[in-house]
Amino acid sequence: MNLDEAIKRVRSDMGLSQEALARELHVGFTSVNRWENGHTKPNQIARHALIKLCKENNIEPGLIEIIEKIR
């Protein structure tokens, strides 16, 4: 599974729209859209916020591992 697919899956598992996930992570909607389309990757701050959100919502550990491996 690619990073873009993992982010889509996380968002879907939490029942959030791209806009709602963006609000949770304090980023713009376009950032989430670009991540999910594979155009960009989350920066370090957004990555840590996404990992924290995943852990708080008991998201599948395999998805968290994919997000943690972002370089």
PAKOLKE-589469 format. One record per residue: residue in three letters; y, z, x of N, C-alpha, C, O in turn. Coordinates in steps of 0.2 Angstrom, whole numbers, padded with zeros to 4 digits, always signed. Example, Ala and Ser with C-alpha at 12.3 -4.5 7.8 and 13.67 -1.06 7.14 Angstrom:
2
Ala-0028+0039+0066-0022+0039+0062-0016+0039+0066-0017+0042+0071
Ser-0011+0035+0064-0005+0036+0068+0000+0039+0064+0006+0040+0067
This chain:
71
Met-0006+0000+0004+0000+0000+0000+0006+0000+0004+0007+0004+0009
Asn+0011-0004+0003+0017-0005+0006+0022+0001+0004+0021+0004-0001
Leu+0027+0002+0008+0033+0007+0006+0036+0005+0000+0037+0009-0005
Asp+0037-0001-0002+0041-0003-0008+0036-0002-0014+0039+0001-0019
Glu+0030-0003-0013+0025-0001-0018+0024+0006-0020+0024+0008-0025
Ala+0024+0010-0014+0024+0017-0015+0030+0020-0018+0029+0025-0022
Ile+0036+0018-0017+0042+0020-0020+0042+0018-0028+0044+0023-0032
Lys+0040+0012-0029+0039+0011-0036+0034+0015-0040+0035+0017-0045
Arg+0028+0016-0036+0023+0021-0039+0026+0028-0041+0025+0031-0046
Val+0029+0030-0036+0032+0037-0036+0037+0038-0042+0036+0042-0046
Arg+0041+0033-0043+0046+0033-0048+0042+0032-0055+0044+0035-0060
Ser+0037+0028-0055+0034+0027-0061+0030+0033-0063+0030+0035-0069
Asp+0027+0036-0058+0023+0043-0059+0027+0048-0062+0025+0052-0066
Met+0034+0048-0060+0038+0053-0062+0042+0051-0069+0046+0055-0071
Gly+0041+0045-0071+0044+0043-0077+0051+0042-0077+0055+0043-0082
Leu+0053+0039-0071+0061+0038-0070+0062+0031-0069+0058+0027-0067
Ser+0068+0029-0072+0071+0023-0070+0074+0022-0063+0074+0028-0060
Gln+0075+0017-0061+0078+0016-0054+0085+0020-0054+0086+0023-0049
Glu+0089+0020-0059+0095+0023-0060+0094+0031-0059+0098+0034-0056
Ala+0089+0033-0063+0088+0040-0063+0085+0043-0056+0087+0048-0054
Leu+0081+0039-0053+0079+0041-0046+0085+0041-0042+0085+0045-0037
Ala+0089+0036-0042+0095+0036-0038+0099+0042-0039+0102+0045-0034
Arg+0100+0044-0045+0104+0050-0046+0100+0056-0043+0104+0061-0040
Glu+0094+0057-0044+0090+0062-0041+0091+0063-0033+0091+0068-0030
Leu+0091+0057-0030+0092+0056-0023+0099+0056-0020+0100+0056-0014
His+0104+0056-0025+0111+0055-0023+0112+0049-0019+0116+0049-0014
Val+0109+0043-0021+0111+0037-0018+0112+0032-0024+0112+0034-0030
Gly+0115+0026-0023+0116+0021-0028+0110+0018-0030+0105+0018-0027
Phe+0111+0016-0037+0105+0012-0040+0103+0006-0036+0097+0004-0035
Thr+0108+0003-0032+0106-0003-0028+0102-0002-0022+0098-0006-0020
Ser+0103+0005-0020+0098+0007-0014+0091+0007-0016+0087+0004-0013
Val+0090+0010-0022+0083+0011-0025+0080+0004-0026+0074+0002-0025
Asn+0084-0001-0029+0082-0007-0031+0080-0011-0024+0075-0015-0024
Arg+0084-0010-0019+0083-0014-0013+0077-0011-0009+0073-0015-0006
Trp+0075-0004-0010+0069-0002-0007+0063-0005-0011+0058-0007-0007
Glu+0064-0005-0017+0058-0007-0021+0057-0015-0020+0051-0017-0021
Asn+0062-0018-0018+0061-0025-0017+0059-0027-0010+0059-0033-0008
Gly+0059-0022-0006+0057-0023+0001+0063-0026+0005+0062-0028+0011
His+0069-0025+0003+0075-0028+0007+0077-0023+0012+0080-0025+0017
Thr+0077-0016+0010+0079-0011+0015+0074-0005+0014+0070-0005+0010
Lys+0075+0000+0019+0071+0006+0019+0076+0012+0018+0082+0011+0020
Pro+0073+0017+0015+0078+0023+0014+0080+0026+0021+0076+0026+0026
Asn+0086+0028+0022+0088+0031+0028+0085+0038+0028+0082+0040+0024
Gln+0086+0041+0034+0083+0048+0035+0085+0053+0030+0080+0056+0028
Ile+0091+0053+0028+0093+0058+0023+0089+0057+0016+0087+0061+0013
Ala+0089+0050+0014+0086+0048+0008+0079+0049+0008+0076+0051+0003
Arg+0076+0048+0014+0069+0049+0015+0067+0056+0014+0062+0057+0010
His+0070+0060+0017+0069+0068+0016+0070+0070+0009+0066+0074+0007
Ala+0075+0068+0006+0076+0069-0001+0070+0067-0006+0068+0070-0010
Leu+0068+0061-0004+0062+0058-0008+0056+0062-0007+0052+0063-0012
Ile+0055+0064-0001+0049+0067+0001+0049+0074-0003+0044+0076-0006
Lys+0055+0077-0003+0055+0084-0006+0054+0083-0013+0051+0087-0017
Leu+0057+0078-0016+0056+0077-0024+0049+0076-0025+0047+0078-0030
Cys+0046+0072-0021+0038+0071-0022+0034+0077-0022+0030+0078-0026
Lys+0036+0081-0017+0032+0087-0017+0033+0092-0022+0029+0095-0025
Glu+0040+0092-0025+0041+0096-0031+0038+0094-0037+0037+0098-0042
Asn+0036+0088-0037+0033+0085-0043+0026+0083-0043+0023+0080-0047
Asn+0023+0086-0038+0016+0086-0036+0013+0078-0036+0008+0077-0040
Ile+0017+0074-0033+0015+0067-0032+0009+0067-0027+0009+0071-0023
Glu+0005+0062-0028-0001+0061-0024+0001+0061-0017+0005+0057-0014
Pro-0003+0065-0013-0001+0066-0006-0002+0059-0002+0002+0058+0003
Gly-0006+0054-0004-0006+0048+0000+0001+0044-0001+0002+0041+0004
Leu+0004+0045-0006+0010+0041-0007+0016+0045-0003+0020+0041+0000
Ile+0015+0051-0002+0020+0055+0002+0019+0053+0009+0024+0052+0013
Glu+0013+0052+0011+0011+0050+0018+0014+0043+0020+0017+0042+0025
Ile+0014+0039+0015+0017+0032+0016+0025+0033+0017+0027+0030+0022
Ile+0028+0037+0013+0035+0038+0014+0037+0041+0021+0042+0040+0024
Glu+0033+0046+0023+0034+0050+0029+0033+0045+0035+0036+0047+0040
Lys+0030+0040+0034+0029+0036+0040+0034+0031+0041+0034+0026+0046
Ile+0040+0031+0037+0045+0026+0038+0048+0027+0045+0050+0032+0047
Arg+0050+0021+0048+0053+0022+0055+0060+0018+0054+0064+0018+0059
